[in-house]
């Protein structure tokens, strides 16, 4: 153990019976681990805060259910402090699954070196898993065509803001769904969406129908629940539903039961394709996607807002705020 460096870790302490709170986490401090042969010691610089972290607490997903006593996992960016491998040197910036902590030991096969001249905010958002999720989910799974209507739920969030703007770049009519009039105004005035629907205002299906008078061709779903039900009822024939997340079902004691009312009847009648995905499915095309995203930001066609929270000690509250929709764009904790 490295006695010179102290390592703070956020532990998932107890399973919530309802909504997640700071009381469900516990911070522990230990000596920093030492890298073994072929390993690196990294200092975590930034931690990604994502709705999926609540799903990991709730149930088994694409990873095992998180159990009390385990460190809170998260994707992040880190700086190499000590290296026992020729492929990485101190000062290199790498991305990987480092968790909510100050220091981590990593296997070089499980991290990726990133461009240290890029801002951490871009690396963790636009050029990271979030940007790739929006890019591949919309273009490879949704496959919108110019002139079609694209609906995006959680449109004020990390993936939603990017997916909606990419659809606009592609010549589509884009409608966002978000919570609150202020956030809806931000979507239309700042991001340039054609319309926005406030799901908190009531009359969701009617408001969605008014915003999508020609029906919906592509629905980028980050929420599931009532929004998905309403969207399915307005889908056009041969529409596509991109299943990216189900944040409306995350912050509960148990996974939600049942499914959308329109499945399978609406899917059959309208010949709708409904498909889930992970950005990792398209990893072989990552470089071209990153190049496109970076170019869109450079030319001003795309905005990549990041909500930065300073301090590892604030990570639990950042996740709680994310689940409550208190962010605009990507939520990130700057650790160091």
N, C-alpha and C positions, 0 to 999 in steps of 0.2 A: 504493500500500500504506500502511496505517496503522502507522507505525513505533512509535507509543506503546503499542500493544496487541500482546502476543505471543500467538500462537495455537498451542496444542498439538493435534496430530492423531494418532490411532491409524491406522496404515497396515496393511493386510493384506499381510504380507511374503512368506509362502511357504505353498504348499498342503500341508496335513497328509497324511501317508501312512496315518494311522490316526485316533486321537482328537485333537481340537483341544487345543492347549496354548498357554501364554503366549508361547512361542518363535515362534509363527506370526504374531506381531504386532510392530510396531516403532513407537515414538513419535517423531514429528518435531515440531520447533518452527519456526514461520515467523512473519513479521509478519502481523498481521490484515489481511484484505482490506478494501477500501474500497467502499462501495455506489455504484453508478452511478445514472444518472437513472432514477427510478421504482422504485428498489430500497431495501432496508433492510438495515442491519447489525444482527445479533442476537447476544446472549450466551446460549449454551446453558445452561439451568438444570438440566435433567434429561434423561437418555437412557433410553429404554426398552430393556430386555434381553429378547429374544424368541428362542424356538427357531428361528424362521424365518431368523434371521441365520446359523445354521449351514447351513441349506438353501441360502442364497444362495452360500455358499462351495462347497458340494458340487456344485450343478448349476444349470441354467437353470430358473427357476420362473416366477412372474408378472413377474419382472424378470430381466435378463441375469445370467449367472454372474459372481460377483465374481472379478476377476483380481488377482494379486499386483501391488503397487504402488499399488492404489486405496485411498482412505480407507474405513474401515469405515462402512457406512451404518447409520442407525438413525432411527426415529421419536423425536421428542423435543419438549420444551417450551423456549421461549427468551424472553428479554426484549429488546424493541427498544431498541437503543442509539443508533442514528442512522437517520433516515428521510428519504428523498427522494420520498416519496409522501404525499399528503394523507390517505389512508385509515388510516395508522398513525402513532403518535407514540411518542417515547421513554417507556419504562415499560410499554407494552402487552405482554401475555403472548400469545404465538402458539404454535401447534403446527404441526409440519411435519417433513420428512425432513432433519434437519440433520447427521446423522452423529456420530461420536465425535470431537468437537473442542470448543474453547472458544467460537469465534466462527464465524459463517457469514453470507454475503450471500444474501438471499432475494428472490424475486419475490413481491409481495403476492398474486398469483393462486395461488401454491402454498402459502400458509400460511392458517391460520384464527385469528382473534383469539378468545381465551378469556377467561373471567371471572377477572380478576386477584385477586378476593377468595377464590377457591377454593384449597384446598391443592393443591400440585403433585402429591401422591400421588393425589388424586381425579381430577385432570385427565388424568393419564397412564394411569390404570387404569380406574376405574369409569366415568368420563365420556369416556374416550378410545377408541381403536380396540379395546382389550381388552374393555371392557364391551360395546361394540357388537357385537363378534364373538360373545360369549356370548349376548347378547340375541337377535340376529337368527338366529344359527345354531340356537338351540334353538326359538324361537317361530315363525320363518318357514320354516325348513327342516325341523326335526324335528316341529313341530306336535303336541306331546304333549297328551293329554287327561287330565282328572282320573281318578285311579285306575290309570293305566298305569304300567308299570315303565320307568324311565329309567336307563340305565347310562352313566356318564361316565368316560372314561379320563383319565389325568394329572389326576385330580380335585383334587390338591393344588396345581396350578399356577395361573397367572394366569387363563386362560379357564375351566379346569375348575372352580375353586372357585365362580365366578359362575354358570356354566351349571347346575351341580348345585343350587345354592340357588334359582335361578329355577324349576327344575323342581319343587322342594319348595313354593315359593310357589303354583305352579299346581296343587297337590293331587296330585302324583304320588308313587309310591314310588321313592326314588332310591338307587342303589348307586354308590359311587365305586370306582375302581381306582387304587391308588397304590403306591409302593414303600416298604416298611417298616412294621412294626407301629405305631410311634409316629405316623407320618403317618396311618395308617388310624384310629387312636384319635382323632386330632385332627379328622378328617372327621366322625366320628359324634358326638363329645362337644362340639366347638366349633361345627361348622357344621350339625349336626342331620341328617346323612344317615341313612337307615334302616339301611344296612350298608356295609361297605367290604371290598374284596378286596386282599390284599397279593400283587402279582404276583411279588415276589421270594421268596415262601415255598414255591413249587413247587405242583404240582397245580392249575394255574390254571383249567382248564376245570371241574374238579370244584368248586372253591371258588366260581367264578362261578355255577355251576348251583345250589349251595346258597344263595347269596345272592339268586338270582332264581328262586325255585321256580315262579313263574307265567310264566317266560320273559321275554324282553326285547321291549318295544314300540318304544322309541327308544334308539339307541346314539349318543352324542355322542363321536366318535372323534378323539382328539388324538394317537394314537400309531401306528396301523397295526400291522403285524407280528403277533406271536402273540396279542396281546390282541384284535385285530380278528378273527382266525381263530376264536378261542374264542367271541367275541360272536356272530358270524354263525351259528354252530351252534346257538345258543340263541334266535335271533330268532323271534318269533311271526309268524303270517301278517299280511301288510300292514304289517310293521314298517318303520321308517325309520332309515337310517344317515346321520348328519350327518358328512361328511368335512371336518374342520377342520384337522387337521395330521397329521404322521407322524413324530413326534419320535424314535421308536425306530430310524428309518432314517437320521437326520441325521448322526450323529457317526461317519462311516466315510470311507474314502478315495474310494470310488465309490458311486453310487446303488445301492440294493438292487435285486436282480432279482426277477422273478416277482410274483405278487400273492396275495391271500388264496385259500386252498384252496376256499372256498365260492363263488367267483365263476367263472362265472355260475350254476352249478347251483342253489345255495341261493336266490339271488335270484329265479330263475325259479319254483322249486317253491313258495316261500313268498310270491311276489309282493311282494318287498321293494324299496323305493325307496332308492337309495344316491346321495347328491348332495353335491357339493362346492360351496363358496361363498367369497366374500370379503365382509367387512362393507360394503365400498364399493358392493356391489350394491344395498344398501338405504339409500343415503345420503339419499334424499329423506325418509325417516322418522326421521332422526337426532334431531331435536328431541324428538319424542314418546318415543323410546327413552331419551334422557338424562333426561327428566322422570320416567319410570317408575323408572329405576335410582336416581336421587337420592331419590325418595320412599321407596323400599324401604329405603334406608340410613337415612333420617331416622326412619322408623317402627321400625327395628330388625329388620325382616324379612330384611335382607340384610347380610352382613359383607363388607368389601372389603379383605382383608389385603394389605399391601405390604411386601416385603423390600427395605429401602433400603441401598444400598452407597454410602459417601461417597468422592468423589474420582474424577475422570476416569482417573487412573492405575490404578484398580482395575477398569476396564471389561472387559478381557479375562478376568480371573479370575472376574468376575461371570457372564459367559457360560458359562465352563467349569463353574462351580458350578450354574448353571441346568440345563445338559445332564446333570449328575450327579444332579439332583433334590434339591439341598441347600436349596431354597427352599420357603417356604409362601406361596402367593399370588403376586402380581406381583413381578418383579425389576426394580428401578429403580436407576440410578446418579445420585446427586445431584452434578452437575458444579460448580455454584456457587450 
